Amino acid sequence: MSVQDKTMLESFDLSVRIRSESYDAVIDDLRAKLSELQRKVLKQERGVLIVIEGRRGSGISSLSNKLYQALDPRGTRVVATGEPSDIEQAHTFLWRFWNKLPPSGAISVFDRSWYSRAIVEKYHEKKKDSVPHELLSSFEHFETQLVTDGYLIIKFFLEISENEQEKRLDKKKCDIFSPLGKNGTKEKGKQSRFKYHEITALVEKMFLRTNTASSPWHIIAADQLKYAEVEMFQTIISSLESWLEKQKIPEKEYLEHKKEEEAQTILLESTALTSLTSIDPYVPMDKSTYNNELKEWQKKLEDLQVEVYTRGIRIFVVFEGWDAAGKGGCILRLTSPLNPRAYVVEPIGAPNNVESRYHYLWRFYTRFPEMGHITVFDRSWYGRVLVERVEGFCREDEWMRAYHEINQMESMLHDHNDLMVKFWLHIDQDEQLRRFTARQEDPQKQWKITDEDWRNREKWGQYLKAVDDMIHKTSTPHAPWTIVPANNKYYARVFTIQVLCGAIESQLQSSKGKGKGK
């Protein structure tokens, strides 16, 4: 059954049972139906996440295995969610779960998930009566983004009585393979602090925040595992049938429905920025001044990198701009004083065949920096609202939705004490034409100019509108856009380093006392 409003675990009926003969009569048909539905899932553009949560000893692993056995392993993966690795600890909380999303047509069964880890890692750590508010908000955003993009999320909570839990936990073999720690020893100290009724109150608060129409919770009475298995299989079958039926909605009707959804979404607007047409792309700077200032600011950035690394702050530097605006030159000057052990440049092109099988943000999450590291994105997730919008590589409802999704993602990074610095390199059409022509005439630079660049130039007006919309809808207090006048390459190179240094200094000042790795 689904959680309805304020359903309390304490009032949930755990006495339900199924007779063995009744179980035997239905289970083979349920397995066959699941197999049939999986073959249909394999043809879909997005995947399915089945989240199995519950109390310790409630049978999560047993039921995960029953489900795995009923499905074709070629399109199924069981994700046992345990303690984060050193690499996972160096990223934001949800990073490791983005990395484990199922590709298109696949099913991932999460043997515990972000919810269990929130209790183990955050509830105990904060010593509060609930999981931190900002973390639950990030769960809502995470699931909403996936469901809106076409994924199906089915969430189960296995509920057992206190007496049944005690009996199961007394069996030595209960936790041998538990993702909460081998034999329960790694985290037994933490878990033992969570009394039965304390967990009840905590889980109910999580239900109230994360039980939504698009990804509801399903409570399963698990005192008898045979009953729980039948109930779970029936719920999955019903959910898959409903999801697959929705994939048949005519595109026109689908788009109209999505536009109605988007009309209800509040997009963050910047009041400080105006259209690019009102910004002069030329600021003078001679070569002598450039050489002196570049050396000064590069030294400053070099020193700041040391403190960033020591303090464990993650820094995202996003470069977007017109073709031939000089992104590569700015990035080269910005990174030349840095230690390569703690920074990386990620050049972003069109998604490859593997990346296309996931949510469009997935390939960026996999490139996020570790604690103390800097990642420079040479183009980024903003391609969704720029080239993909203008060239028609995604539907209108998809790029319209992306503004809000991007704002949510960047807000989550801000909540984790990460720094986001975003540059738009602005040149005018005459300067772009001059640079295009120079590249075409220089044998050493001809590789930089393509037929696609010339085609994009013909759509300058469409791109201008897209850039204006992007800036106004995604320039926020915690992740503002900086417009870089880039007709003069010298000025653009120095200016971007100056802005980054200023942003890092402010971040270091505001994060004092927050500690490493928050």
Number of C-alpha atoms within 10 A of each C-alpha: 13 15 18 14 10 10 14 15 18 13 7 14 12 16 11 11 15 14 10 10 8 10 15 12 11 11 17 12 11 18 20 13 16 23 16 13 17 22 15 14 22 17 12 18 18 23 25 28 20 22 22 25 26 21 20 21 24 27 25 24 22 14 21 21 15 14 21 17 12 18 22 16 12 8 18 19 19 17 19 17 18 18 16 14 9 8 10 15 16 21 23 22 22 16 17 19 16 19 14 15 22 22 22 23 21 25 28 21 22 24 24 25 19 21 20 20 17 19 21 19 17 17 19 17 12 11 9 11 13 21 23 14 10 12 19 19 14 19 17 16 18 18 18 18 21 23 17 16 17 19 25 22 25 20 20 23 22 23 26 25 19 13 9 14 18 14 10 16 15 10 10 10 12 18 19 13 13 20 19 23 15 15 16 21 13 13 15 13 10 15 17 10 11 16 10 15 12 12 17 16 16 17 21 18 17 16 20 15 13 19 18 16 8 13 17 18 24 21 22 27 25 28 23 17 19 18 19 23 23 18 17 22 20 17 18 21 19 12 15 21 15 11 17 15 10 12 13 9 11 9 11 9 10 14 16 12 12 17 17 11 13 16 11 8 13 10 17 15 15 16 10 8 17 12 13 17 11 8 15 14 19 18 14 10 14 10 10 10 12 17 12 11 17 21 13 13 20 21 13 15 21 17 14 17 23 16 15 22 19 13 19 20 28 26 29 19 19 22 24 23 19 22 19 22 25 22 23 14 14 22 20 12 17 22 19 11 17 20 13 12 8 17 19 18 16 16 12 14 10 10 12 9 8 10 16 16 19 23 24 17 20 18 20 17 19 13 15 21 22 22 24 23 24 26 19 23 22 18 19 20 19 20 17 22 22 21 18 17 20 19 12 11 12 14 12 17 18 20 21 19 22 22 23 20 20 18 19 18 17 20 19 21 22 15 16 18 23 25 24 22 20 23 20 22 24 26 25 19 12 10 17 18 14 11 17 20 13 14 18 15 11 10 9 9 12 14 10 12 17 12 8 8 14 13 10 17 17 10 12 14 11 16 20 16 14 16 22 15 17 19 22 21 19 24 21 17 10 16 17 18 21 17 20 24 22 28 22 18 21 22 23 27 23 24 19 25 21 19 16 21 20 13 16 21 16 12 18 18 10 11 16 10 9 10 11 17 18 17
